[in-house]
Amino acid sequence: MSGAKAAHHRGDYQKRAAKVRARANADASTTCWRCGLTLAQCRTKTGKPARWTAGHVIDSNPDSPLLPECSTCNYSAGAKLGNRRRQGLDPVVMW
């Protein structure tokens, strides 16, 4: 596996993502755009606390807006997309 960043994590992603996470962490009433739950309501299968991530509204699109997304939803969506791509069910789109 190479150290190169995926296309959806290049450019100004780090700065945009940091702003989204900071706003979400500053407001306990923030809800995940995918599941609609606050961070306190989110549960992980491992028992570890969920945390805020910056989720792409259009998965893997580097130009997609970023919104607060709990880590449970974000990692699950990424895994599902990756699994579908490995099965040849979802083509890799070069944005």
MOBELHU-V904025 format. One line per field, one symbol per residue. psi: psi as a letter, one per 20 degrees, with the letter a starting at -180 (. if undefined). Layout:
psi->???
This chain:
psi->prjqqqhjjacjgggghhgggggghioijpqphgijqrhhiqqqhiiqqqrpropphopjohiqqpqppqhggghgggggggghghijioqppo.
